[in-house]
Amino acid sequence: MTTPNPAQEGLIVSEIRYRRLFEAARDGILILDATTLKITDVNPFMTDLLGYSRDQFMGKELWEIGLFKDKEASKEAFKELQEKHYLRYEDLPLQTINGDIREVEFVSNVYDESGRQVIQCNIRDITERRHAEDERQVLLENALAAQAEADRASNIKDEFLATVSHELRTPLTSILGWSNILSEGKVDEFTSKRAVETIVRNARAQRQLIDDLLDISRNLTGKLHLDVAPVELAPIIEAVVESMRPAADARSINLQTAMDPQTSPISGDPARLQQIVWNLLSNAIKFTPKGGRVQLWLERIESHVEITISDTGQGIDEATLPHVFDRFRQADSSSTRRHGGLGLGLYIARQLVELHGGTVTAESPGFGKGTTLRVIFPLISVHHEENRVEMTRALTRPTTLSKRQPSLNDLRVLVVDDESDARELISVVLTGCGAEVVSVGSATEALNEMNKRKFHVLVSDIGMPRMDGYALIKKVRELSAERGGEIPAAALTAYAGVEDRMRVLSAGYQMHIPKPVEPAELATVVGSLVHRYAVTESI
């Protein structure tokens, strides 16, 4: 037996080492004849990666196996490899035997091997890395989009808060300004009357702003509820139209209506339905220039009723149109905007419409070309007797004290409020209606007064220091009937939420009156409390 010389031993060792590396490599390796471009060797990783057997590789051209989707392009690439002796692709898609695609890095070099040229192709599977990179890219894009949305929401919030500040301070300026002028007593009767009218008008405007904000809060917390009954829409719409007509006439806006007499009742809350029509119609009038036209139709279309409000106003541009019903969105929220308001009217209207199972949409050909708002409500599917259908009374302007106010003669009323101005206002209103009023600034004083004499009605604030209105009514209800334990009581409070009303009634009050209250409403509530819950007698 011939013993190999050291050179031969070295070659054998190198061959063994090469074969071990070739077989164990975690990259795919193909060896090709540089002249014929046919495969002469393939390692196990490559066969596992693409699903072909070693026999399916051996003696084949690459494009003959079907690794490349574009065979002609692959042929051209290997011709370039034969010329330049080097080829590299960062992200080459290879097709497996099952038709799946694997992303690979493909590097090919031409070498001399035992007097002949061979091509070694190193193929690294980067599919998972690409997927991870794609996922990271998607996450990055989502993060950037979320950041942009957060920035946009923050900007909208800042703009909204600035608008709230402006809209609340604007009527407050008129209220405080005219109040100071009146307090000086240096104005004539005409100016004094105009000042009072201005104060009342701005106070009501401010109350409307606060009501809108409360509606937003109730909706966000899921506490906006409906008192549902069968309702005819025509009387509600007519009531709103008649209330809005003076505003339209003042700006020479032609307000036209058409009511389909065949419309059937819907299931809804009359007050909230009235609010929907009011918000939409007032919005149309607000943004219609002097001399323009606003039209309102009510018609039945198959199984639903449709309210359409169309105007010749400033219209809505294409970018703003999808967002007209969004919260805290206004087409113009700049300090130079022509129209005031919080921009919540349409948002509130949409929420109320959807609570009624309806839809509301906006259409506009573009800026300066008017707007059409369309509300659709489903009809009641079950027949209801005519006398069960709610007929909503016409809207009326809040009234002030007049000869039509209820008489509170011979009534003694206990008023409890820690705010002296509010306490004095309530006293003046009730005294003006003939009541004898005792007003105190704390719950403790109220209990002391009840120990001294009897009262027909208790009117108390809720938020007071040391002992609030809830603690007061609890102590009152613990008294015997002879000492006033069954006295009719109303909570006149700035806590105006639905949950506040429920808490007030469950605590022992018969009525919950949110501030600010109209004088006429306050007098009516006090009178009704006496007639409903107590027998008036001389005390």
C-alpha positions as CSV (number, residue, x, y, z in Angstrom):
1,M,0.0,0.0,0.0
2,T,1.4,3.4,-1.1
3,T,1.6,6.0,1.6
4,P,0.3,9.5,0.5
5,N,2.9,12.2,0.6
6,P,2.4,15.2,2.7
7,A,1.0,17.3,-0.2
8,Q,-1.5,14.7,-1.0
9,E,-2.5,14.4,2.7
10,G,-3.0,18.1,2.8
11,L,-5.3,18.0,-0.2
12,I,-7.3,15.2,1.3
13,V,-7.7,17.1,4.6
14,S,-8.7,20.2,2.7
15,E,-11.2,18.3,0.7
16,I,-12.7,16.8,3.8
17,R,-12.8,20.2,5.6
18,Y,-14.4,21.8,2.5
19,R,-17.0,19.0,2.2
20,R,-17.9,19.3,5.9
21,L,-18.3,23.1,5.6
22,F,-20.2,22.7,2.3
23,E,-22.6,20.2,3.9
24,A,-23.1,22.1,7.2
25,A,-23.3,25.6,5.8
26,R,-26.4,27.6,6.8
27,D,-26.5,29.3,3.4
28,G,-27.5,27.6,0.2
29,I,-24.5,26.8,-2.1
30,L,-24.7,25.9,-5.8
31,I,-21.7,25.0,-7.9
32,L,-22.1,25.4,-11.7
33,D,-19.9,24.7,-14.7
34,A,-19.0,28.2,-15.9
35,T,-19.2,27.2,-19.6
36,T,-22.4,25.1,-19.7
37,L,-24.1,26.8,-16.6
38,K,-25.2,23.4,-15.4
39,I,-25.3,22.5,-11.7
40,T,-22.5,20.2,-10.6
41,D,-23.1,20.3,-6.8
42,V,-25.6,21.5,-4.3
43,N,-25.5,21.5,-0.5
44,P,-28.3,20.2,1.8
45,F,-29.4,23.6,3.0
46,M,-30.3,24.6,-0.6
47,T,-32.4,21.5,-1.2
48,D,-34.2,22.0,2.1
49,L,-34.7,25.7,1.3
50,L,-36.4,25.2,-2.0
51,G,-37.8,21.7,-1.6
52,Y,-36.0,20.1,-4.5
53,S,-34.0,16.9,-4.2
54,R,-30.3,16.8,-5.0
55,D,-31.0,14.7,-8.1
56,Q,-33.5,17.4,-9.3
57,F,-30.7,19.9,-9.2
58,M,-27.8,18.0,-10.6
59,G,-27.0,18.5,-14.3
60,K,-29.7,21.2,-14.7
61,E,-29.6,24.8,-15.6
62,L,-31.0,27.1,-13.0
63,W,-33.9,28.4,-15.1
64,E,-34.6,24.8,-16.2
65,I,-35.5,23.9,-12.6
66,G,-37.9,26.9,-12.3
67,L,-36.2,28.8,-9.5
68,F,-36.6,32.1,-11.2
69,K,-39.9,33.5,-12.2
70,D,-38.4,35.4,-15.2
71,K,-36.4,32.8,-17.1
72,E,-35.2,35.2,-19.8
73,A,-34.0,37.8,-17.3
74,S,-32.1,35.0,-15.4
75,K,-30.4,33.9,-18.6
76,E,-29.3,37.4,-19.3
77,A,-28.0,37.8,-15.8
78,F,-25.8,34.7,-16.0
79,K,-24.4,35.8,-19.4
80,E,-23.3,39.0,-17.6
81,L,-21.8,36.7,-14.8
82,Q,-19.8,34.8,-17.4
83,E,-18.4,38.1,-18.7
84,K,-17.8,40.0,-15.4
85,H,-17.2,36.9,-13.1
86,Y,-19.3,38.5,-10.4
87,L,-23.0,38.9,-9.8
88,R,-24.9,40.1,-6.7
89,Y,-28.6,40.6,-5.9
90,E,-29.7,42.1,-2.5
91,D,-33.3,40.8,-2.7
92,L,-33.8,38.1,-5.3
93,P,-37.1,36.1,-5.2
94,L,-36.6,32.4,-5.7
95,Q,-39.5,30.0,-6.2
96,T,-39.8,26.8,-4.2
97,I,-41.1,23.5,-5.6
98,N,-44.5,24.4,-4.0
99,G,-44.6,27.8,-5.7
100,D,-43.8,29.7,-2.5
101,I,-41.5,32.7,-2.8
102,R,-38.3,33.0,-0.7
103,E,-36.4,36.3,-0.6
104,V,-32.7,35.7,-0.8
105,E,-29.4,37.5,-1.1
106,F,-27.7,36.0,-4.2
107,V,-23.9,36.3,-4.7
108,S,-22.1,34.5,-7.5
109,N,-18.4,34.4,-8.4
110,V,-16.3,32.6,-11.1
111,Y,-13.3,30.6,-9.9
112,D,-10.6,28.4,-11.4
113,E,-10.8,24.9,-10.1
114,S,-8.4,22.2,-11.4
115,G,-8.0,24.0,-14.7
116,R,-11.6,24.7,-15.3
117,Q,-13.9,27.6,-14.4
118,V,-16.8,27.1,-12.0
119,I,-19.4,29.3,-10.6
120,Q,-20.2,29.3,-6.9
121,C,-23.6,30.8,-6.0
122,N,-24.0,31.6,-2.3
123,I,-27.7,32.0,-1.4
124,R,-28.8,33.5,2.0
125,D,-32.4,33.2,3.0
126,I,-33.6,36.7,4.1
127,T,-37.3,36.0,4.0
128,E,-37.9,36.3,7.7
129,R,-35.7,39.3,7.9
130,R,-37.6,40.9,5.1
131,H,-40.9,40.1,6.9
132,A,-39.5,41.6,10.1
133,E,-38.4,44.7,8.2
134,D,-41.7,45.0,6.6
135,E,-43.5,44.7,9.9
136,R,-41.2,47.3,11.4
137,Q,-41.9,49.5,8.5
138,V,-45.7,49.0,9.0
139,L,-45.3,49.7,12.7
140,L,-43.2,52.8,12.0
141,E,-45.8,54.1,9.5
142,N,-48.6,53.3,12.0
143,A,-46.7,55.1,14.7
144,L,-46.1,58.1,12.5
145,A,-49.7,58.1,11.5
146,A,-50.8,57.8,15.1
147,Q,-48.4,60.6,16.0
148,A,-49.8,62.7,13.2
149,E,-53.3,62.0,14.4
150,A,-52.4,62.8,18.0
151,D,-50.9,66.0,16.8
152,R,-53.9,66.8,14.8
153,A,-56.2,65.9,17.7
154,S,-54.1,68.1,20.0
155,N,-54.3,71.0,17.6
156,I,-58.1,70.5,17.3
157,K,-58.4,70.4,21.1
158,D,-56.3,73.5,21.4
159,E,-58.3,75.3,18.8
160,F,-61.5,74.1,20.4
161,L,-60.5,75.3,23.9
162,A,-59.5,78.6,22.4
163,T,-62.9,78.8,20.7
164,V,-64.7,77.8,24.0
165,S,-62.8,80.5,25.8
166,H,-63.8,83.0,23.1
167,E,-67.4,82.0,22.9
168,L,-67.9,82.0,26.7
169,R,-66.1,85.3,27.2
170,T,-67.9,87.1,24.4
171,P,-71.4,87.1,26.0
172,L,-69.8,87.4,29.4
173,T,-68.2,90.7,28.3
174,S,-71.6,92.1,27.4
175,I,-73.2,90.8,30.6
176,L,-70.5,92.3,32.9
177,G,-70.1,95.5,30.9
178,W,-73.8,96.4,30.8
179,S,-74.2,95.2,34.4
180,N,-71.5,97.7,35.5
181,I,-73.1,100.5,33.5
182,L,-76.5,99.8,35.0
183,S,-75.1,99.6,38.5
184,E,-73.8,103.2,38.1
185,G,-77.3,104.4,37.5
186,K,-76.3,107.0,34.9
187,V,-78.3,105.8,31.9
188,D,-81.7,106.8,30.6
189,E,-84.7,104.5,30.5
190,F,-84.2,103.6,26.8
191,T,-80.5,102.7,27.3
192,S,-81.4,100.8,30.5
193,K,-84.0,98.7,28.7
194,R,-81.6,98.0,25.9
195,A,-79.0,97.0,28.5
196,V,-81.3,94.5,30.1
197,E,-82.3,93.0,26.8
198,T,-78.6,92.6,25.9
199,I,-77.8,90.9,29.2
200,V,-80.7,88.5,28.9
201,R,-79.8,87.7,25.2
202,N,-76.2,87.0,26.0
203,A,-77.0,85.0,29.1
204,R,-79.2,82.7,27.1
205,A,-76.5,82.4,24.4
206,Q,-74.0,81.4,27.1
207,R,-76.5,78.8,28.6
208,Q,-76.9,77.3,25.1
209,L,-73.1,76.9,24.9
210,I,-73.0,75.2,28.2
211,D,-75.9,72.9,27.3
212,D,-74.0,71.8,24.1
213,L,-70.9,71.0,26.2
214,L,-73.0,69.0,28.6
215,D,-74.5,67.1,25.7
216,I,-71.0,66.3,24.4
217,S,-70.0,65.0,27.9
218,R,-73.1,62.9,28.3
219,N,-72.6,61.3,24.9
220,L,-69.0,60.5,25.5
221,T,-69.8,58.8,28.8
222,G,-72.9,57.0,27.4
223,K,-75.3,58.9,29.6
224,L,-77.3,60.7,26.9
225,H,-80.7,59.0,27.1
226,L,-83.9,59.3,25.2
227,D,-87.5,59.5,26.5
228,V,-89.0,57.6,23.6
229,A,-92.6,57.7,22.5
230,P,-94.5,57.7,19.1
231,V,-93.9,61.2,17.7
232,E,-95.3,63.1,14.7
233,L,-92.4,65.1,13.1
234,A,-94.5,67.7,11.3
235,P,-95.5,69.7,14.4
236,I,-91.9,69.5,15.7
237,I,-90.6,70.9,12.5
238,E,-93.3,73.6,12.2
239,A,-92.5,74.7,15.8
240,V,-88.8,75.0,15.0
241,V,-89.4,76.8,11.8
242,E,-91.7,79.4,13.4
243,S,-89.1,80.0,16.1
244,M,-86.3,80.4,13.6
245,R,-88.3,82.6,11.1
246,P,-87.6,85.9,12.9
247,A,-83.9,85.3,12.6
248,A,-84.3,84.4,8.9
249,D,-86.5,87.5,8.3
250,A,-83.9,89.7,10.0
251,R,-81.4,88.8,7.3
252,S,-83.9,88.7,4.4
253,I,-83.4,84.9,4.1
254,N,-86.3,83.2,2.3
255,L,-87.3,80.3,4.6
256,Q,-89.4,77.8,2.7
257,T,-91.0,74.5,4.0
258,A,-92.9,71.6,2.5
259,M,-94.6,68.9,4.6
260,D,-95.8,65.6,3.2
261,P,-99.2,65.0,4.8
262,Q,-98.7,61.2,4.5
263,T,-95.8,60.9,6.9
264,S,-96.3,58.5,9.7
265,P,-95.1,58.7,13.3
266,I,-91.6,57.7,14.3
267,S,-90.3,56.4,17.6
268,G,-88.3,59.1,19.4
269,D,-87.8,61.7,22.1
270,P,-89.8,64.9,21.1
271,A,-87.3,67.2,22.8
272,R,-84.3,65.7,21.2
273,L,-85.9,65.5,17.8
274,Q,-86.7,69.2,18.2
275,Q,-83.1,69.8,19.1
276,I,-81.9,67.9,15.9
277,V,-84.1,70.1,13.6
278,W,-83.1,73.2,15.5
279,N,-79.4,72.5,15.2
280,L,-79.5,71.7,11.5
281,L,-81.9,74.6,10.5
282,S,-80.0,77.2,12.6
283,N,-76.8,76.0,11.0
284,A,-78.2,76.5,7.5
285,I,-79.5,80.0,8.4
286,K,-76.2,80.9,10.1
287,F,-74.1,80.2,7.0
288,T,-76.6,81.5,4.4
289,P,-75.8,85.1,3.3
290,K,-78.3,87.9,3.4
291,G,-80.9,87.5,0.8
292,G,-80.3,83.8,0.4
293,R,-82.7,80.9,0.6
294,V,-83.2,78.0,3.0
295,Q,-85.6,75.2,2.2
296,L,-86.9,72.3,4.4
297,W,-88.8,69.3,3.2
298,L,-90.4,66.5,5.2
299,E,-91.5,63.5,3.1
300,R,-92.1,59.8,3.5
301,I,-90.0,57.5,1.3
302,E,-91.1,53.8,1.6
303,S,-90.3,52.6,5.2
304,H,-88.7,55.8,6.4
305,V,-89.2,59.6,6.7
306,E,-86.7,62.0,5.4
307,I,-86.0,65.6,6.4
308,T,-84.0,67.6,3.9
309,I,-82.6,71.1,4.6
310,S,-81.0,72.8,1.6
311,D,-79.4,76.3,1.6
312,T,-77.7,78.7,-0.8
313,G,-75.0,79.4,1.8
314,Q,-71.2,79.3,1.6
315,G,-71.1,75.5,1.0
316,I,-68.4,73.1,2.1
317,D,-65.2,72.4,0.4
318,E,-64.3,68.8,-0.6
319,A,-61.6,68.4,2.1
320,T,-63.9,69.5,4.9
321,L,-67.1,67.7,3.8
322,P,-66.2,64.3,5.3
323,H,-65.6,65.9,8.7
324,V,-68.6,68.3,9.1
325,F,-70.2,66.0,11.8
326,D,-66.9,65.4,13.7
327,R,-66.5,66.6,17.2
328,F,-64.4,69.8,17.7
329,R,-64.2,70.3,14.0
330,Q,-65.0,73.6,12.2
331,A,-64.3,74.6,8.6
332,D,-62.8,77.9,10.0
333,S,-61.5,77.9,13.6
334,S,-59.2,80.9,13.1
335,S,-59.5,84.1,15.1
336,T,-60.8,85.9,11.9
337,R,-63.7,83.6,11.3
338,R,-67.0,85.2,10.4
339,H,-69.3,83.0,12.4
340,G,-69.3,82.3,16.1
341,G,-70.2,79.1,18.0
342,L,-68.4,76.0,19.2
343,G,-68.9,74.0,16.1
344,L,-70.7,71.3,18.1
345,G,-74.2,71.7,16.6
346,L,-73.8,69.2,13.7
347,Y,-71.9,66.7,15.9
348,I,-74.7,66.7,18.5
349,A,-77.3,66.4,15.8
350,R,-75.6,63.4,14.3
351,Q,-75.3,61.7,17.7
352,L,-79.0,62.3,18.5
353,V,-80.0,61.1,15.0
354,E,-78.0,57.9,15.4
355,L,-79.5,57.3,18.9
356,H,-82.9,57.4,17.1
357,G,-81.7,54.7,14.7
358,G,-81.4,57.2,11.8
359,T,-78.7,58.6,9.6
360,V,-77.6,62.1,8.7
361,T,-75.5,63.1,5.7
362,A,-74.2,66.3,4.1
363,E,-73.8,67.1,0.5
364,S,-72.2,70.2,-1.2
365,P,-71.0,70.9,-4.7
366,G,-68.2,72.9,-3.2
367,F,-67.3,76.1,-1.4
368,G,-69.8,78.9,-2.3
369,K,-72.4,76.5,-3.8
370,G,-74.7,75.8,-0.8
371,T,-75.2,72.7,1.3
372,T,-77.9,70.0,1.7
373,L,-78.3,68.1,4.9
374,R,-80.5,65.0,4.8
375,V,-81.8,63.1,7.9
376,I,-83.5,59.7,7.6
377,F,-85.6,58.1,10.4
378,P,-87.2,54.7,10.3
379,L,-91.0,54.6,10.6
380,I,-92.7,52.8,13.5
381,S,-93.4,49.3,12.3
382,V,-96.3,48.7,14.7
383,H,-99.5,50.6,14.4
384,H,-100.2,53.1,17.2
385,E,-103.5,54.7,18.2
386,E,-103.7,58.4,17.2
387,N,-104.2,59.6,20.7
388,R,-100.9,58.0,21.8
389,V,-98.8,60.0,19.4
390,E,-96.9,62.9,21.0
391,M,-97.9,66.3,19.5
392,T,-95.0,68.6,20.4
393,R,-96.0,72.2,21.2
394,A,-94.4,75.1,19.4
395,L,-91.2,76.5,20.7
396,T,-91.6,79.7,22.5
397,R,-89.1,82.2,23.6
398,P,-88.3,82.1,27.4
399,T,-90.6,84.6,29.1
400,T,-89.9,87.0,31.9
401,L,-92.1,87.9,34.8
402,S,-95.5,89.3,33.6
403,K,-99.2,89.2,34.4
404,R,-99.2,85.6,33.0
405,Q,-97.0,84.3,35.8
406,P,-98.6,82.0,38.4
407,S,-99.7,83.6,41.6
408,L,-97.8,82.5,44.6
409,N,-99.9,84.6,47.0
410,D,-100.1,83.3,50.6
411,L,-97.1,81.0,50.1
412,R,-94.1,81.0,52.3
413,V,-90.9,79.8,50.6
414,L,-87.6,78.9,52.2
415,V,-84.6,79.6,49.8
416,V,-81.2,78.1,50.6
417,D,-78.1,79.1,48.6
418,D,-74.6,80.1,49.7
419,E,-74.2,82.4,46.7
420,S,-75.8,85.7,47.8
421,D,-76.4,86.9,44.2
422,A,-78.3,83.8,43.3
423,R,-80.2,83.8,46.6
424,E,-81.3,87.4,46.0
425,L,-82.4,86.7,42.4
426,I,-84.6,83.8,43.5
427,S,-86.1,85.9,46.3
428,V,-86.9,88.7,43.9
429,V,-88.5,86.4,41.4
430,L,-90.7,84.6,44.0
431,T,-91.6,87.8,45.9
432,G,-92.6,89.4,42.6
433,C,-95.2,86.6,42.2
434,G,-96.6,87.2,45.7
435,A,-94.7,84.7,47.8
436,E,-93.3,85.4,51.2
437,V,-89.6,84.5,51.0
438,V,-87.1,83.7,53.7
439,S,-83.6,83.3,52.2
440,V,-80.6,81.9,54.1
441,G,-77.0,81.1,53.1
442,S,-76.5,77.7,54.6
443,A,-78.2,74.4,55.4
444,T,-77.8,74.9,59.1
445,E,-79.6,78.3,58.9
446,A,-82.4,76.6,56.9
447,L,-82.9,74.0,59.6
448,N,-83.0,76.7,62.2
449,E,-85.7,78.6,60.2
450,M,-87.8,75.4,59.9
451,N,-87.7,75.1,63.7
452,K,-89.1,78.6,64.0
453,R,-91.9,78.5,61.4
454,K,-93.6,76.4,58.7
455,F,-93.0,76.8,55.0
456,H,-95.0,75.6,52.0
457,V,-91.9,75.0,49.7
458,L,-88.2,74.5,50.1
459,V,-85.9,75.7,47.2
460,S,-82.3,74.7,47.9
461,D,-78.9,74.7,46.1
462,I,-76.9,71.4,46.2
463,G,-73.3,72.6,46.2
464,M,-72.8,74.3,49.6
465,P,-70.0,74.3,52.1
466,R,-70.1,72.3,55.4
467,M,-73.5,70.8,54.7
468,D,-74.6,70.3,51.1
469,G,-78.2,70.1,49.7
470,Y,-78.2,66.3,49.9
471,A,-77.4,66.3,53.6
472,L,-80.0,69.1,54.1
473,I,-82.9,67.2,52.5
474,K,-81.9,64.1,54.4
475,K,-82.2,65.9,57.7
476,V,-85.5,67.6,56.6
477,R,-87.0,64.2,55.7
478,E,-86.1,62.9,59.2
479,L,-88.4,65.6,60.7
480,S,-92.0,64.9,61.6
481,A,-94.7,66.1,59.2
482,E,-95.7,68.8,61.8
483,R,-92.2,70.2,61.7
484,G,-92.0,70.2,57.9
485,G,-90.6,66.7,57.1
486,E,-93.0,66.4,54.2
487,I,-92.4,69.8,52.7
488,P,-92.3,69.9,48.9
489,A,-88.7,70.6,47.8
490,A,-86.9,71.6,44.6
491,A,-83.1,71.5,44.0
492,L,-82.0,74.5,42.0
493,T,-78.5,73.5,41.1
494,A,-75.7,74.0,38.5
495,Y,-75.2,70.2,38.5
496,A,-77.2,69.5,35.4
497,G,-76.4,65.9,34.4
498,V,-78.8,63.0,34.1
499,E,-77.1,61.3,37.0
500,D,-77.4,64.5,39.1
501,R,-81.1,64.6,38.5
502,M,-81.5,61.0,39.5
503,R,-79.5,61.6,42.7
504,V,-81.5,64.7,43.6
505,L,-84.8,62.9,43.2
506,S,-83.7,59.8,45.1
507,A,-82.3,62.0,47.9
508,G,-85.8,63.4,48.6
509,Y,-86.4,66.4,46.4
510,Q,-89.5,66.4,44.1
511,M,-88.0,68.6,41.4
512,H,-84.5,69.1,39.9
513,I,-84.0,72.5,38.2
514,P,-80.7,73.1,36.4
515,K,-79.2,76.5,36.6
516,P,-79.6,79.0,35.0
517,V,-83.3,78.9,35.3
518,E,-85.8,81.3,33.7
519,P,-87.8,83.4,36.3
520,A,-91.1,82.2,34.8
521,E,-90.0,78.6,35.0
522,L,-89.0,79.0,38.6
523,A,-92.3,80.5,39.6
524,T,-94.2,77.8,37.8
525,V,-92.2,75.0,39.5
526,V,-92.8,76.4,43.0
527,G,-96.5,76.8,42.3
528,S,-96.8,73.3,40.9
529,L,-95.0,71.8,43.8
530,V,-97.5,73.2,46.2
531,H,-100.5,72.1,44.2
532,R,-99.1,68.6,43.5
533,Y,-97.6,67.7,46.8
534,A,-99.2,69.8,49.6
535,V,-102.5,71.3,50.6
536,T,-102.2,75.1,50.9
537,E,-103.3,76.4,54.2
538,S,-102.7,79.5,56.2
539,I,-99.5,79.3,58.2
